[in-house]
């Protein structure tokens, strides 16, 4: 354990210490001893306590022999002044010293104190800091969270401290020492930096100023919420990777150099803690991503390999209850997928996004006994929607699947439903379908498969697969400006219930019944026949598919 000279002065602050003389080079201190003037084995890395009277040289006459040459060692000596200076002492203490010690770093205290009291104070402080440093280091080795390390440090730091991850989510905060600072209170309550505090931080250029500070150094600046108080802002890095931001609320006091040296011990151990936590999390994330990416091409995946790897990843099972989500962003957003993945990981740690074919994918896991519905999926997406409020995006959701090996088919479902759902330029969730479920577009997939994957000699346009009754109703509506087709299809989707169909169409139920009767008489058919109903519903799904394809073609022409 090494203590700097400034930290020694901070530990002796109650005795009003002062530096009388500072050597050009002052090393860190590793021990404390009482000075024995005749000792020839003095170390420059030890703080020596000495009574001034022990080093006092009485005035010499001209006939007296010359004094010895100054010592070559740059010692650090804490002078204990006498309660009543002896005769011959000069006002300038350095003049009263033996010349051998005049090249040393010399300290003294203004408040009267005995050498024993000063020695005990320094030894006790040295012991506390050494034990604290060791406890923090062991905690970091054992994988303790940042909050635990901060709890160990509160008695020594004696100021409210708050740690933020790069996404400004609160990692840890002081529980014993609090402050009335509104930013501190709001962050503790919500768990992240409030928008008002972030706006003030940008306005005062705190982050830009912090970027210009040399790595490992701190920025001391007025608090953004209260300019009459001071904060210490600091960044912890692992190489070039930002680990966290630290804000220390110092109140009206200006932090001394010694207190900043004490903080360096805290910063060093906290950096090590976050490095180990990050490495552990990153290893788990890499293993998680490796398994899922291998399953996208499972030809080389054996059952033994899958069982062995999944056992090492919490939350993954060979047979579970999963839904895969794929995010698609507007091309105009021009965003980096890697940046968004980090942003999602930091803000919502329970989500584990991974990148496949330049798409951000999220594998959601549910209890096996849960029946997954679209409403449940929308609730699970709320956190994600809060993160992405500034972007224009859509989310494609697969249908639930159980075998983890089927994730490649779930990916095709999520990608397909995004292609079947037209995109809009609106960023308002009310104007755009943000969450697209494959369960509502299965017919679209079948139609696309019929067009794209049928053998060339047997390929048929989808419009020619619609039944004749559907095409006839469509032509009749176009010619007569009526809505019989809409009424008939709503009636069929409502299980041939005229009352329910009328409620959806905002018309009287007798109007629905008259249109159904007229249609059945004109085309000599029974709409309640299951085969007729199935043909019409399938034809309507094909019509929806054709409308989407037409809209996409128009968009491509405009671009």
Helices and strands as residue ranges (DSSP letters): H 5-11, G 13-15, E 17-21, E 31-34, E 46-51, G 52-55, E 76-80, G 93-96, G 99-101, E 105-109, H 115-141, H 146-157, E 160-164, E 170-173, H 182-190, H 195-203, H 206-212, E 219-222, E 230-238, E 241-251, H 257-295, G 298-300, H 303-310, E 319-329, G 331-333, H 337-347, E 354-356, E 359-365, H 374-380, H 382-387, E 393-397, E 401-403, G 404-406, H 407-420, E 435-437, G 438-440, H 442-453, G 456-458, G 462-465, H 468-480, H 484-493, H 498-505, H 509-522, H 530-558
